[in-house]
Amino acid sequence: MPPQTRRTSFPTVVIERDTDSEESSSDEEEEDVVEAEEVENGEAVEEEVEEPVAKKREKVPITISLKKVCKVCKRTGHEAGFKGATYIDCPMKPCFLCKMPGHTTMNCPHRVATEHGVIPAPHRNAHNSMEYVFERQIRPSVSKIKPAFVVPDQVHCGVIRYHSRRVTCLEFHPTNNNILLSGDKKGQLGVWDFGKVHEKIVYGNIHGCILNNMKFNPANDGTVYAASSDGTISCTDLETGISLSLMNLNPNGWQGPSSWRMLYGLDVNPEKGLVLVADNVGLLYLVDMRSNSKVGEATLIHKKGSKVVGLHCNPVQPDLLLSCGNDHFARIWDMRQLKAGSSLYNLAHKRVVNSAYFSPQSGSKILTTSQDNRLRVWDSIFGNLDSPSREIVHSHDFNRHLTPFRAEWDPKDPSESLVVIGRYISENYDGAALHPIDFIDISTGQLIAEVTEPNITTISPVNKLHPRYDVLASGSSRSLFIWRPKEESEIVQEKDEKKIIVCGGKAEKKLNKKFAGESDDSDDDLSTLKSKNSKPGKAASKTSRCSIKGKRKILVVSFTLLSSGCRLTPLWSSVIFVSKQDARSL
């Protein structure tokens, strides 16, 4: 998309007076001309006119000037924000991307740096017994030779408008490789078999509002725990959809915003058999998985009154707990000595910390995502944690109506250096404003790949890498997409047909529009999903079935995915509508 020029003046709006008035004199007409000229120059002139009572005037137009008002600093004379794919900075504020003064986002040095804006920080040894144990026992298990990164960079299949509200979290099944779980803003839980594409279901009676986090039961992979903003922890059977509430912080219902409790961070400690969950006032709760009941009293682990948005138990030593929240800190805890103010270490940030994770294999590294457009990496939890080993500048500072961005580790990477995160500020890709999904090497800060699809113009803040396969799941607005690596054979021959399923109650009205993806409501600051014509080629059409609970009709659509540089093209001849009763027999 070519860069758009800023408008220097606004058009003049003319409104005719409806009241009868006296005929204007020649002097007054000249004053009106002068006023119109001043308005065109961007200046508004207020004029007081004495109106005689006895005489009547003709209708005189009133001119109104639309002044430029900055949405960032609320001052007049300039504008700031997105103009297509270009972000215009407010001259009264520092760079929106790196938060440093003296330049704008368009010419920010961290935007075009080959190392993706990395700020190196030397690792300082603590020279203690813990550091010695780490170097002798844990460090050898971490591969020193980086394997070749395999990046899923092509859409394999997807479901458009799968959820009724924006996607908030994703989780792969621990044993079934083709099952993906998803939660949304409305509290619904989706179960999708992306291997068969059309087999999916949405449970809408589990929570009343945002489903923030979910984890599988380590003793029974058929059940999943979920924490919601309605103040409840649920244990749901994926086969039947029957849910059991383990804890409810709002037993008396809505009593006002000051007393309402919401649950955000959630994780499972398999050794102790506990579900850990944290709320919006800084408290940590423990729930016994065997008795499905609360254990002990809540512990204040962050500043009182601040949200605890993330919890993560160390994969090697589950007694080590990492938490993060709105008090600008990520904190490390020992669960054997868990009490207020007893954190082992506090990792300071400049703004809200969206997520904090231990590395997936050795558990020796820490990766945090902060709202100040920084990814921070600590190479060793046994070393000096006063400052991070690296700070990587990345665009994920959003305003609102969007799921927070979280950098996720690649659980298959033995070197523990590849992470994935969506990007907020769009870029111009062959004339289209797209928001890529970035793969970053956190050991150097290098941008490994930026994954895009011309048909996906919405933001993808929720991303999850498969623990065993080279598969990426992304949640964009209400839709889900599965990405796989582009095969070398696709350059020579056409790829097998894959399916993109369109769901939703308004699908019948969308038949005359190509691949239209409507944002759920004002709570999603996402653009619509548009499609483009595909390159000519031959592919046999197949039929996909999409069923959503509560809908009376089922939309059956098939799409073809051709060679590299493909476009998604609907085969409208295969679109049919059937009743709910007939759908059961299909």
Secondary structure, DSSP 8 states (H G I E B T S, - for coil): -------SS---EEE---S--B---HHHHHHHHHHHHHHHTT----------SSS-B----EEE----B-TTT--BS---EEETTEEE--TTS--TTT--SSS-STT-HHHH-TTSSEEE-------SHHHHHIIIIIGGGS-SS--------EEEEEEET-SSS-EEEEEE-SS-TTEEEEEETTS-EEEEETTTSSEEEEE-SS-SS-EEEEEEETTEEEEEEEEETTSEEEEEETTT--EEEEEES-TT----TTT---EEEEEEETTTTEEEEEETTSEEEEEETTTTEEEEEEEE-S-TT--EEEEEE-SS-TTEEEEEETTSEEEEEEGGG--TT--SEEEE-SS-EEEEEE-SSS---EEEEETTTEEEEES-TTS--SS-SEEEE------SSS-----EE-TT-TTS-EEEEE-SS-EEETTEEE--EEEEETTTTEEEEEE--TT--S---EEEE-SSSS-EEEEETTEEEEEE---GGGGTS------EEE-STTGGGGTTSSS-B--SSTT-----B------S------------TT-S-EEE--EE--SSS---EE-GGG-EEE-HHHHTT-
